[in-house]
Amino acid sequence: MKREYFLPQFDELNFFCFPHSVGRYTCPDHHNVCREAGVRDISLHLIVGGKGYIELNDTVYTLKHGDAFLHVPFQRMRYYTSEDDRWDIYWMQFNGSKLTDFLLERGFHDSAIWFIKDIEPLEQSFLELLEEIERNNFSRPTKLSSLTYSVLAEFTSNAIPFSNRRGKEKIDRIIGLLPIMQKNSHLPFVMEEWAEQAGLTPNYFCSLFKKVTKMTPLAYITKCRILNSKQMLLSSPNMPINQIAMASGYPSASYFNKIFMMMEGITPSEFRKNHSYHEVDS
């Protein structure tokens, strides 16, 4: 089954990103692509079932569920489905203003293979883009641009270098720890204890955590603490700042103020004042 759509260009609207073609091939009888000179657009593929192959830098790689590959413009493209287990694959060719800089800043500077640590949001974004085209063709170009960005954001947020795929079990342990870390973020942060829960050495835990979340374990704990403190600042308007600091995991109000200011650009008191609801007499 093939769903594929080719859209006109809207360069005059100067979108950050816009799709030129989008599709999904489910167990195709034939899907064998060889483009020696590549294409002018950026190309993203996501495998959600079956198996296939890609030739990259003189090496053939086997791809399966959860793998993705990105081609930058004008680079050789050679990929094809397996004959005995035909793949189910989404794809999108897209371009836009300053898109190259956006990808470069996030480490996507060349054609490469990636493993998607959480495939469902990316697959859902692809599906929503396809369904928008099927419902409205290109009559809502702004919506198409925003849905394309959703695909791109989910990809860049969840992509892990393909070479790390063998460590999927360890990656799953990290992902499984995230809600537990958030729930316990108010407690003293001890790297060794979290590494032990993941069954990893502290150094490897920190390294893998950063690859999975794009931040260090301490940075993640800090974000959780600030999130919790924001909720307390607004839900308990009479709760003193020093108590909120302690409840959030900070030993003193001054240190809490320093971290909050560094993260938010304003003090906790200013945040509470700016977002508090005040009755207005009529």
N, C-alpha and C positions, 0 to 999 in steps of 0.2 A: 504494500500500500504506500502510495506517495502523496504527500501534501506539499506543494511547493508554489511559491508566489514570488513574482518579480515586480518590483515597484519602480515608479519613476523617481528621478532625483529631485530633491528640493533644495538645491544649493543656495538659492536666493533667500531661503529662510535662515540659513546659517545655524542650523541645529548643532548642538554639542555632539549628538550621535543620531544616526538615522539608518534604517535597514534598506539595503538595495535588493536583497533576496532573503527569504526565510523558508524553511521547510522541515519536514520530518519524513524519513523513510523507514517504514516498518517492514522488516524481512523482505527487502527488495530483491527481485529476481536478478537484477544487475546493478551494481554500484561500484564502479571501478574508475577512479579519477586519476588522470595524469596531466598536469599542466606545468610544463617545463618552465614557463615564465611567470607562473602564478597568476594572480588577478590584482586589479588596482585597489581593491578594498581589503580591509581586515576580515579574516574568516575565522569563525568559531564553531566547533563541532562538539556535541556532547553525546556519549554513548549511554543509553539507558537500558539496553538489553542486547543479547547476542554477543557476537565477537567480530573483530575486524583487524586490519593491519594498517600501519603507516610506515612509510620509508622516510627517514629523517637523518641527515648527515651520514649517509651510506650505511645505515643500520635499519633493520626491519623490527618494529615493535608490535607486539600483540596487544590489542585494546579490548576492554570489556566494560561491563556496567560500572559507572562512576568515573570513567576516564574521559578526558576532554583534550582537544588539541586546538591550538591557535596558530594561524598563519598570518604573518605580516605581509604587506603588499609586495608584489613582484618577486616572491620567493617560490621556488619549486614546490609543487603540491603533488603528492603521490600517496593515495590511500584507497582502500578497497575492503569490501565486506568479506567475511569468511563464507565459503561455499557450504559448509556443513552446519553452521550456526549463524545465520545471517543476522546482522545487527539491526537494532532499533536505534536510530540516530537523529538528533535534532541538529540543525545547522543554520547559520546566519552569516551573511556577508554585510558589512556595515562600514560606515565612515562618518567623519564629522570634523567640526572645527576643534582644534587643540586636543583631539583624541589621542594622537601619538604621544603628546607630553603626559597626558593622564596615565597612559599605560606604562610609559618609561618610569615615571615616578613610583610606580608600584611593582617594578621589576619585570614587566612583560615587554621585553625589548627585542625579542627574536621569536621565530617560529619554534614552538616547543610543545611537549606533552605534559599534561597536568592530571593529577588525581583530585577529585572533588570530595572533600571530607563530609559535606552534607548536601547530597544531590537533590533532595526534594524541592527546596526553594528555587534552585536554578531550573529544574525541569518545569516547575509551575510557572515561572517567568516566561520560559519559552512557549509554553502552552497558551498563556494569556496573550502573547504577541501574535501567535498564529490565529487564535480565535478572533482577535480584533480585526485582522486582515480579512478573515472569512466573513465576518459580519458587515464590515464597513469599507472594505477595500482600502483605498488610501484617502478617503474623504476626511479623516481626522489625523492629519500629519503630526500634530503636536502630541496626540495620544500615542502614536506609533513611536515617536522619539522618546517619550517617557518610558514606554514599555521596553524599548531597546536598552535604555539606561538601566532598567531593572535587571535585565539579563546580564549586562556587563558588570553591574555592581555585585550581583550574586556570584558571578564567576570570579572576579578579582578577590572577593572576600573569602571564598571557600577553596580556592585552588592551592594545591600543595605540589611541589615538584614531583614528577612521576617517579623519580628515583627513590622517593620515600614511601611508595605504595606498599612495599613489602612490610612496612611497619604499621599497617592498618590497625592491627589489634592494639598496639600501643597508642595510636592516635585516638582510637575509640575510648581508651581509658582516660585520656586527657579530656575529651568531650564529655564523658560521663562525670568527671569531677567538677565541671564548671558550675552546675547548679548547687552542688554541695559547698563549693568555695564561696559562692554568693551568699548562701544561707549563713555561713560561718565567718563572713568577712569581718565581723566586729571583734572576733577573737584575735589574739596575737598571731602574726603571720610568721610561721616557721617553715622555711623552704624544705628542710629535711623531712618534716612530717608529711607534707603533701607529696613529695617524691616517693616516700615509702608507700603511701596509699596507691600510687600509680604503679608501684613495683619497679621504679627506675632509680638510677643514681641522681643526686641533686643536679649535677651538671647536665646530664642528658635530659632530665625532666625540664629544666629551664630552657634548653635549646629546642626541644620538641614542642614545648608549650608555645614558644614564640613563633615557630613555623605554623602551628595550627591556628593560633589566635591573632597573630601579627602584633603581639605585645608580650611583655614579660609577665610572670606570675604576679609579681608585686604590683605592676601597673593594672592588672585585671582586678586585684583586690582593692586597689585604690579607687577604681571606677565604681566597684560595688559599694564601697563605703560612702562615696560621695552621693551615689544614687539613694542609698538608705537615709543619709542625712537630709537630703532634699525633701524626702517624704515626711520625715519627722518635723522639719522646719515648718512645713505647711499644715500638716495634720494636727500638730500640737503647738499652736501659736504661743502658748504661755510657757513652754518648756525652755529653761535657760540654755544658752549656747554651750556652756560647759558640760551640761548633762547630755546634750546631743552629741558633743564630741566624744564623751566616754562611751555612749551607747553605739556610736559608729565605729569605735575601735581606736580612737586617738586618746593618748594619756593626758592631754592638756588642751584647753581652749585655744591657746596661742598657736600650737602646732596645727590644730585642726583648721584655724583661720588661714594659716600659711598655705596648707595643701589645697583648701577650698579656693582660695584666691588664685593659686597657680592653675587650677583646673578650670575654673569658671570665670575668672577675670573680675569677680566681685567678692565681697565678704559674705559669710552666711547671713549676717543681719541684713545686709543689702538685698540678698536674694529673697529673704522672708518678706521684707518690705515691698519689693517689686512685684511679688506674686501673691501677696495676701489679698483676700477679698474684703472690701470695706463697704458697709451699707451706706447709701447716699440718701439723705433726707429729701423727700419730695416736697 
